């Protein structure tokens, strides 16, 4: 599909090319109403001005986009380092975008990339919504996409992630082996791919050990520290879990804070393990048991897939997934007493 040009956009609107151009330059000699009309039509048609046209060589921008759901997570900083290493070796630049776990933000970012700004996109899905048609816009403009860590079930692409199901099963089994029988699972948005898969691993370990799954022990919360702590406190007071498997690091940290406030001893009263890339997990008191993801390697692998696709485009009819091994590091927070 050919890219829409500023001339096409002007003709669609019945305006001159110069008027449309002034709208994108935020010129003061164009009315706010006309500017709003132009920008709305541009978004609808998937057009954005190519700010990098002067640097194009051989119809390539020598730039890739990295779209992540958040910055406040060491996993993504390590994954970006892996991506940057590969990109630099290919003499490529990177643009980093953050969606704040919002699919509308993700869609807006994606639509801004289709007019030559980038040659390819690496994305960790926001995890929201059922309509991900904005990604098809990239496909229509021959811009390859590779997912890492988080993906969408309804979009076929390369996907590089950790072996989350097996890691979650083993983490939960470790809590069971340490004497836990009433294990809670904490997650931020269980509908996102990693939330679902990690929960499946948790449930499998319970099933294998003959422990009934209890929906009341699943806490699906959000990216808000104050709300998280309140929800965890309520869970602990009402259901008294003896073990907690946190699908993300921040929920484990919130659990430690709640335990301190409530006079709950870890691991004597409550055992804890979580997914984390925290380098100082062993320095916490107690030292934190973790499932450590290969974030740097995941970034490198995803970037390599993207550059392979840039070199030789491939149409996928189903998701092509590469699983990397995570490390389970058992420390004092889950120690058997």
C-alpha positions as semicolon CSV with decimal commas, in nm:
position;residue;x (nm);y (nm);z (nm)
1;X;0,000;0,000;0,000
2;X;0,150;0,335;-0,101
3;X;0,202;0,601;0,165
4;X;-0,034;0,893;0,173
5;X;0,141;1,222;0,095
6;X;0,074;1,577;0,205
7;X;-0,061;1,642;-0,146
8;X;-0,312;1,358;-0,106
9;X;-0,417;1,496;0,232
10;X;-0,460;1,848;0,090
11;X;-0,673;1,717;-0,199
12;X;-0,892;1,518;0,040
13;X;-0,954;1,831;0,246
14;X;-0,996;2,061;-0,052
15;X;-0,712;2,280;0,075
16;X;-0,378;2,389;-0,065
17;X;-0,060;2,200;0,017
18;X;0,085;2,512;0,180
19;X;-0,216;2,547;0,413
20;X;-0,182;2,186;0,527
21;X;0,192;2,231;0,570
22;X;0,140;2,539;0,789
23;X;-0,094;2,339;1,014
24;X;0,183;2,089;1,088
25;X;0,431;2,371;1,150
26;X;0,185;2,522;1,402
27;X;0,188;2,845;1,207
28;X;-0,002;3,139;1,357
29;X;-0,150;3,243;1,020
30;X;-0,395;2,951;1,011
31;X;-0,718;2,943;1,212
32;X;-0,747;2,697;1,503
33;X;-1,060;2,548;1,345
34;X;-0,883;2,476;1,013
35;X;-0,580;2,337;1,193
36;X;-0,801;2,107;1,402
37;X;-0,978;1,985;1,087
38;X;-0,646;1,911;0,913
39;X;-0,496;1,725;1,209
40;X;-0,811;1,520;1,261
41;X;-0,817;1,411;0,897
42;X;-0,444;1,334;0,909
43;X;-0,495;1,104;1,209
44;X;-0,790;0,936;1,038
45;X;-0,584;0,864;0,725
46;X;-0,271;0,763;0,915
47;X;-0,064;1,056;0,786
48;X;0,212;1,241;0,969
49;X;0,476;1,473;0,821
50;X;0,808;1,302;0,765
51;X;1,039;1,495;0,993
52;X;1,332;1,281;0,892
53;X;1,311;1,316;0,515
54;X;1,643;1,496;0,496
55;X;1,820;1,199;0,650
56;X;1,666;0,935;0,424
57;X;1,910;0,728;0,227
58;X;1,788;0,457;-0,008
59;X;1,432;0,516;0,116
60;X;1,537;0,424;0,473
61;X;1,530;0,646;0,779
62;X;1,796;0,435;0,961
63;X;1,571;0,460;1,267
64;X;1,357;0,210;1,459
65;X;1,092;0,279;1,723
66;X;1,074;0,115;2,065
67;X;0,727;0,132;2,221
68;X;0,700;0,032;2,588
69;X;0,413;0,050;2,839
70;X;0,613;0,217;3,118
71;X;0,954;0,346;3,228
72;X;0,930;0,270;3,601
73;X;1,043;-0,089;3,556
74;X;1,404;-0,204;3,537
75;X;1,308;-0,479;3,295
76;X;1,245;-0,226;3,018
77;X;1,565;-0,030;3,077
78;X;1,764;-0,354;3,042
79;X;1,568;-0,464;2,735
80;X;1,631;-0,124;2,572
81;X;2,005;-0,166;2,635
82;X;1,993;-0,494;2,441
83;X;1,800;-0,331;2,157
84;X;2,038;-0,033;2,144
85;X;2,339;-0,264;2,122
86;X;2,203;-0,432;1,810
87;X;2,074;-0,107;1,658
88;X;2,412;0,065;1,692
89;X;2,586;-0,230;1,532
90;X;2,355;-0,181;1,232
91;X;2,419;0,197;1,234
92;X;2,058;0,262;1,332
93;X;1,909;0,518;1,571
94;X;1,622;0,448;1,812
95;X;1,317;0,648;1,914
96;X;1,158;0,549;2,247
97;X;0,786;0,598;2,315
98;X;0,592;0,525;2,636
99;X;0,220;0,438;2,629
100;X;0,154;0,450;3,007
101;X;-0,029;0,117;2,962
102;X;-0,292;0,293;2,752
103;X;-0,398;0,148;2,417
104;X;-0,520;0,486;2,288
105;X;-0,174;0,630;2,350
106;X;-0,027;0,327;2,175
107;X;-0,255;0,375;1,872
108;X;-0,168;0,744;1,846
109;X;0,205;0,668;1,860
110;X;0,176;0,396;1,597
111;X;-0,017;0,621;1,359
112;X;0,253;0,886;1,391
113;X;0,516;0,643;1,264
114;X;0,378;0,542;0,925
115;X;0,516;0,817;0,703
116;X;0,881;0,722;0,688
117;X;0,978;0,823;1,040
118;X;1,096;0,469;1,122
119;X;1,184;0,153;0,931
120;X;1,058;-0,090;1,195
121;X;0,892;-0,111;1,536
122;X;0,970;-0,307;1,851
123;X;0,675;-0,305;2,088
124;X;0,575;-0,436;2,429
125;X;0,195;-0,424;2,424
126;X;0,000;-0,188;2,648
127;X;-0,231;-0,480;2,727
128;X;-0,556;-0,289;2,697
129;X;-0,856;-0,306;2,469
130;X;-0,983;-0,550;2,210
131;X;-0,925;-0,338;1,900
132;X;-0,563;-0,339;1,786
133;X;-0,630;-0,245;1,425
134;X;-0,383;0,042;1,454
135;X;-0,105;-0,214;1,417
136;X;-0,237;-0,309;1,074
137;X;-0,154;0,047;0,967
138;X;0,215;-0,040;1,007
139;X;0,173;-0,358;0,804
140;X;-0,006;-0,163;0,530
141;X;0,295;0,068;0,510
142;X;0,544;-0,222;0,503
143;X;0,684;-0,140;0,846
144;X;0,772;-0,466;1,027
145;X;0,673;-0,520;1,392
146;X;0,831;-0,743;1,656
147;X;0,680;-0,783;2,003
148;X;0,884;-0,843;2,316
149;X;0,768;-0,946;2,666
150;X;0,399;-0,863;2,599
151;X;0,192;-0,924;2,286
152;X;-0,164;-0,937;2,152
153;X;-0,330;-1,267;2,065
154;X;-0,509;-1,116;1,766
155;X;-0,199;-0,990;1,584
156;X;0,049;-1,220;1,409
157;X;0,413;-1,123;1,440
158;X;0,744;-1,233;1,587
159;X;0,720;-1,240;1,968
160;X;1,020;-1,274;2,200
161;X;0,939;-1,341;2,565
162;X;1,040;-1,543;2,869
163;X;0,925;-1,894;2,956
164;X;0,668;-1,738;3,189
165;X;0,436;-2,038;3,222
166;X;0,705;-2,277;3,341
167;X;0,878;-2,013;3,556
168;X;0,547;-1,930;3,724
169;X;0,469;-2,298;3,780
170;X;0,811;-2,353;3,940
171;X;0,786;-2,036;4,153
172;X;0,446;-2,144;4,288
173;X;0,568;-2,500;4,338
174;X;0,859;-2,362;4,541
175;X;0,613;-2,188;4,775
176;X;0,420;-2,515;4,808
177;X;0,742;-2,704;4,882
178;X;0,820;-2,441;5,146
179;X;0,495;-2,531;5,325
180;X;0,243;-2,288;5,175
181;X;-0,114;-2,407;5,121
182;X;-0,303;-2,078;5,080
183;X;-0,113;-1,896;4,805
184;X;-0,230;-1,564;4,657
185;X;-0,147;-1,444;4,306
186;X;-0,097;-1,069;4,254
187;X;-0,119;-0,920;3,905
188;X;-0,157;-0,586;3,731
189;X;-0,411;-0,652;3,454
190;X;-0,450;-1,029;3,423
191;X;-0,583;-0,978;3,068
192;X;-0,241;-0,880;2,932
193;X;-0,047;-1,173;2,785
194;X;0,208;-1,205;3,067
195;X;-0,064;-1,175;3,333
196;X;-0,264;-1,460;3,179
197;X;0,033;-1,690;3,117
198;X;0,182;-1,640;3,463
199;X;-0,155;-1,709;3,621
200;X;-0,185;-2,030;3,417
201;X;0,151;-2,144;3,559
202;X;0,035;-2,060;3,912
203;X;-0,286;-2,257;3,863
204;X;-0,100;-2,557;3,718
205;X;0,125;-2,582;4,024
206;X;-0,178;-2,574;4,253
207;X;-0,349;-2,842;4,044
208;X;-0,039;-3,065;4,044
209;X;-0,026;-3,047;4,424
210;X;-0,398;-3,105;4,474
211;X;-0,461;-2,753;4,607
212;X;-0,793;-2,605;4,490
213;X;-0,772;-2,279;4,294
214;X;-0,957;-1,997;4,471
215;X;-1,056;-1,689;4,275
216;X;-1,061;-1,488;4,599
217;X;-0,684;-1,532;4,625
218;X;-0,625;-1,359;4,288
219;X;-0,571;-0,986;4,325
220;X;-0,597;-0,801;3,991
221;X;-0,488;-0,447;4,067
222;X;-0,342;-0,143;3,888
223;X;-0,040;0,084;3,848
224;X;-0,100;0,288;4,163
225;X;0,112;0,232;4,471
226;X;-0,143;0,361;4,722
227;X;-0,430;0,155;4,575
228;X;-0,204;-0,152;4,550
229;X;-0,108;-0,137;4,915
230;X;-0,469;-0,091;5,026
231;X;-0,581;-0,388;4,812
232;X;-0,298;-0,611;4,936
233;X;-0,372;-0,515;5,296
234;X;-0,739;-0,611;5,248
235;X;-0,643;-0,940;5,083
236;X;-0,410;-1,034;5,368
237;X;-0,659;-0,936;5,639
238;X;-0,956;-1,112;5,481
239;X;-0,800;-1,428;5,333
240;X;-0,475;-1,468;5,530
241;X;-0,252;-1,616;5,258
242;X;0,062;-1,793;5,379
243;X;0,236;-1,735;5,046
244;X;0,225;-1,471;4,774
245;X;0,339;-1,500;4,413
246;X;0,361;-1,151;4,262
247;X;0,363;-1,135;3,884
248;X;0,553;-0,804;3,888
249;X;0,817;-0,660;4,119
250;X;0,623;-0,352;4,236
251;X;0,351;-0,571;4,388
252;X;0,613;-0,762;4,586
253;X;0,758;-0,434;4,717
254;X;0,407;-0,320;4,812
255;X;0,356;-0,654;4,992
256;X;0,677;-0,604;5,193
257;X;0,559;-0,257;5,298
258;X;0,216;-0,385;5,400
259;X;0,376;-0,669;5,597
260;X;0,593;-0,419;5,785
261;X;0,288;-0,202;5,865
262;X;0,084;-0,501;5,983
263;X;0,360;-0,666;6,187
264;X;0,368;-0,969;5,953
265;X;0,701;-1,149;5,945
266;X;0,845;-1,264;5,611
267;X;0,903;-1,559;5,569
268;X;0,777;-1,678;5,909
269;X;0,415;-1,567;5,858
270;X;0,411;-1,502;5,484
271;X;0,639;-1,627;5,208
272;X;0,698;-1,418;4,898
273;X;0,837;-1,460;4,545
274;X;0,801;-1,242;4,236
275;X;0,914;-1,169;3,882
276;X;1,191;-0,909;3,904
277;X;1,505;-0,772;3,739
278;X;1,607;-0,597;4,062
279;X;1,985;-0,616;4,107
280;X;1,963;-0,555;4,481
281;X;1,708;-0,827;4,562
282;X;1,972;-0,998;4,778
283;X;2,028;-0,680;4,980
284;X;1,666;-0,646;5,092
285;X;1,569;-0,767;5,438
286;X;1,470;-1,039;5,395
287;X;1,645;-1,107;5,064
288;X;1,381;-1,139;4,793
289;X;1,319;-1,462;4,601
290;X;1,277;-1,379;4,232
291;X;1,210;-1,509;3,885
292;X;1,473;-1,310;3,696
293;X;1,392;-1,248;3,331
294;X;1,665;-1,226;3,065
295;X;1,565;-0,869;2,978
296;X;1,889;-0,769;2,802
297;X;1,892;-1,090;2,595
298;X;1,523;-1,043;2,514
299;X;1,590;-0,696;2,377
300;X;1,882;-0,822;2,167
301;X;1,684;-1,116;2,029
302;X;1,382;-0,901;1,941
303;X;1,605;-0,646;1,766
304;X;1,782;-0,919;1,569
305;X;1,445;-1,052;1,451
306;X;1,343;-0,702;1,345
307;X;1,659;-0,646;1,139
308;X;1,625;-0,990;0,980
309;X;1,272;-0,894;0,875
310;X;1,394;-0,560;0,740
311;X;1,644;-0,749;0,527
312;X;1,400;-1,020;0,419
313;X;1,029;-0,943;0,478
314;X;0,820;-1,236;0,599
315;X;0,442;-1,264;0,616
316;X;0,328;-1,463;0,919
317;X;-0,007;-1,641;0,935
318;X;0,031;-1,708;1,308
319;X;0,230;-1,581;1,601
320;X;0,595;-1,693;1,592
321;X;0,717;-1,707;1,951
322;X;1,071;-1,735;2,084
323;X;1,094;-1,830;2,453
324;X;1,401;-1,738;2,658
325;X;1,483;-1,903;2,989
326;X;1,435;-1,709;3,313
327;X;1,636;-1,780;3,629
328;X;1,473;-1,874;3,959
329;X;1,668;-1,739;4,256
330;X;1,532;-1,862;4,590
331;X;1,629;-1,646;4,889
332;X;1,509;-1,571;5,241
333;X;1,164;-1,429;5,155
334;X;1,039;-1,778;5,060
335;X;1,258;-1,985;5,291
336;X;1,104;-2,288;5,460
337;X;1,093;-2,242;5,836
